[in-house]
Amino acid sequence: MELPLIDVRERKPPWLKVRAPGGPNYLRLKRLMRDANLHSVCEEAHCPNIGECWEDATATFMILGDVCTRNCGYCAIAHGRPTWEDREEPERVGRAIGDLGLEYVVITSVNRDDLADGGAAHWAATVRAVRRHAPRCRVEVLIPDFQGDAAALQTVIDAGPDILNHNTETVPRLYRLARHGGRYERTLELFRRARATAPGLPTKSGIILGLGEERDELLATMRDLVAEGVSILTLGQYLRPSAQHLPVARYYRPEEFAGLAEAGRALGFTHVEAGPLVRSSYHAKRQADSAGTNVAGAEPRASTDVARAEPHQSRTGHPRPEPAARTPLQ
């Protein structure tokens, strides 16, 4: 007797379905990326919005190679020991952005813990190259934590980005499980230092939901970010890249994301972008407009409400109750 076939593929809710990419602008941008030997986090991280964003001539450029020195449990980007640093890459990125005539661009990178400055000088060179080749283009930098190196962070800030973005990704309890090499307090310290040295620079962070976080933890994390001056928050659904990555603990419904966006605005964020398919750079230009960076080259403005947010009684704002006392996130 033949055994029945079992479909082991993870079944996703219907609201997570997206149209396959393939429009003319998508194909043009993909060809430009290949011709210029450039990487995008859109491709490397299997972003579900790649078709929509690339068709709108918006992309997130990934610098410093496509191999990360960390191995986070949720991330699709390859990990290992990088073998090179392409010194010509900043100019290629700047020229590509100029050729596309983009008005807003997001730049990110893999973690390069193998480099003395974490790649900060390369970051600064890339931002300056964009300024030369596309002076009207606003630049959002989605940076790693540079292992807490304050000088590396300052190097990037001194290059003059319009938005400073660093993803928190998850609640502190799950850092050991999901963010290998990351530290929650290091993330908060990054924003604390940015506010101290560049108080007019809007800051942004993102959290992925569905790794096992609970409502009290998530709200405490959001309060922590507001207290450190973060003005823009993105909330999106975690999607498991492969069977080797962390499983999805739960899928959030669209109305749950809407409720969390409302809660985030009540806490003091200037803008909250929340939805099942939201990623850190999704609708990034619209998010930046909400933070008041409409004119390229103008001094960025931070939300005064966020800047006045009071710090918490504890340093992180996260009580550590026993697991039985936690309320599941609804």
HELIX and SHEET records of a PDB file:
HELIX    1   1 PRO A   14  LEU A   16  5                                   3    
HELIX    2   2 PRO A   24  ASP A   35  1                                  12    
HELIX    3   3 VAL A   41  GLU A   44  1                                   4    
HELIX    4   4 ILE A   50  GLU A   55  1                                   6    
HELIX    5   5 GLU A   89  LEU A  100  1                                  12    
HELIX    6   6 ALA A  120  HIS A  133  1                                  14    
HELIX    7   7 PHE A  146  GLY A  148  5                                   3    
HELIX    8   8 ALA A  150  ASP A  158  1                                   9    
HELIX    9   9 PRO A  172  LEU A  174  5                                   3    
HELIX   10  10 TYR A  175  ALA A  178  1                                   4    
HELIX   11  11 TYR A  184  THR A  197  1                                  14    
HELIX   12  12 ARG A  215  ALA A  227  1                                  13    
HELIX   13  13 PRO A  254  LEU A  267  1                                  14    
HELIX   14  14 ALA A  284  SER A  290  1                                   7    
HELIX   15  15 THR A  304  ALA A  307  1                                   4    
HELIX   16  16 PRO A  323  ALA A  325  5                                   3    
SHEET    1   A 8 HIS A  39  SER A  40  0                                        
SHEET    2   A 8 THR A  60  ILE A  63 -1                                        
SHEET    3   A 8 TYR A 104  SER A 109  1                                        
SHEET    4   A 8 ARG A 138  LEU A 142  1                                        
SHEET    5   A 8 ILE A 163  ASN A 165  1                                        
SHEET    6   A 8 THR A 203  LEU A 209  1                                        
SHEET    7   A 8 ILE A 232  GLN A 237  1                                        
SHEET    8   A 8 HIS A 271  GLY A 275  1                                        
END                                                                             
